[in-house]
Amino acid sequence: MRLTSFTDFGLRALMRLAGEPERIFTTDEIAREFEISRNHLTKVIRQLAAAGIIATHRGAGGGFRLARSPHDISIGEIVRALEARQALVECFRSDGGACALTPRCRLRSRLRVAREAFLRELDGTTLAECAYPARDGSPPVPFAA
C-alpha cells in the first residue's frame, strides 16, 4: 500500500511529538525540522486533531501536542485516519468510482484483503515504539495523562 505524502507528513510529525509528548510544537517548527510544506502540514494537523490524535492549543504559546499517550496510539489508527480521504484504487472510493473493470474485476477483493492485512500489521505497533528522539538526543519522556 502506497502512503500519500499526507500520511507521510503526519507520521513524521507524530513520531517527533512522541519523542517529547508533553511538549507543545508549532507547525513552523515541525515543517522546518523535516523540510516539508508548512501549508500541507497544517492540513495534516487539522485532520489529526479531528481524529483525536493530537490536541491543538490556540493563542500565545499555541501549537499542538499528542492528545493521548503514544503507547495508546497505534500506527494503524494513524494511517486509517490520514488515508480516509484517499482510496487505494478507484473502486474503493466512497462513491464506488467509475472503473470499467468493476463488474468482473478479480483484483478488488484481493486488494481489500491485502489492505486490511497491512493495517492489522500496523495496529501491532504503537507510536511510542517509533518515537523520534528530541534534537538533543535525550530519550522520549513518558506521557503524563
N, C-alpha and C positions, 0 to 999 in steps of 0.2 A: 504494500500500500504506500503510495507516494504521499508524503505530507506536504501541505501547502506552506508557503512562506509565512502565512498567518499562524499556523501551528508551530512552525519552527521558531518564530519570534516569541511566541507565547511560552514555549518550553524553555528557551534561553532565559527569559525574564524570570520565570518561576524557579528555575534552578538557582538563579542568583539570589532571589528572595529567600529560598530555603537555606542558603548559607548564612543568612542573618535574619531569621524570621521575625524578630522583634523590631527591626529597623524599618522606617518608612523611606521608600525610594521615590524618586521622581522619574517621569518619562524621559526627560532630557538625560538624566544620569545613566539610565539603562541603555538608551539609544546610543549615547557616546561610547560607553564601555564595550558594547558589542558591535558598534559600527553598523547600525541598522536604522531604517527610516523612522523618525520620530512620529510622523503622521500615521504611518502604518501601525506602529506600536501603540499609539493612542487608541486605535480601533480595537486592537487585541485586548488592551487593558479593560476597555468597556465591556467586552464580551466575557472576560474572566470575572469581572465584578458581577455581571448579571447572572453568571453561573454559581456565584457564592464561593469562588475560589480565592479571590482577593477582596480586600476591603479598601475603599478609597477614602481619603481624607482631604477636605477642601480647605481653602484659606492658607494663611501664612504657615509655613511648615508642612503644607499638604503634600500628598502623594499617594502611595499605595503600599500595602503590605499583605502578607498572607492572612486570610480570614480564619484559617484553621491550622492546626499543626501539620507540618509537612509529612508527618507519619500517618496522617489520616487522609491524605490526598494521593490517589493512585495516578500513575501516568495515563492509564486507560481513561479515567474520568476526564483528565485534561484534554486528551486527544478527541474524545467524543464531543466535549463542549466546543472545542475550536473547529472541528471538522463538520459540525452540524449543518453549516451553510454550504458545504462543498460536497457534492455527490462524487463517489469514486468513479462511477460511469453514469452516463445519461439516464439509463433506466432506473437508477437508484434515486433520482430526484423525487421530491415530494409530489410533483405533478406527473410522474411517470415518464417524462421526457417524450421524445418523438423518434426513437430509434426504430429504423425499419426492420431490424432483426428481432425485435421483441416477441412477436407471435411464435417463433420457432427457435429462439435462442437457447443454446445448450450451455452457454458460459455463465449466464446470470446467477444461477443457483450456486455454482462453484465459487464465483467471486464473493457472494454473500457469506458462504461458509468460511472462506479464507479471511475475509474482513473480520468476522466475529472471532476467529482463532487469533488473529493479530491483536485485537483489542483485549481478549481474555489474557493473553500473554502480558500485555502492558498493565492489566489490572493487578498482576502479581508484583509490581514494582511501585514503591512509594516515591514521592517527591524527595523525601528525606534521604533515600538511597542515592539520589542523583544530585544532591546539593552541590552547587558550585561554590568554592571557598571564597571568603572575603578577600579583598585585594591584598591585605596584609598577610594572607596565608593562614590566618587563625582558623581553627576548626569550627564547624557550624555550632551555633548557640542553640540550646534547647528552646522550644516554643513554650511560653507560659500562657495558658488559656485565660 
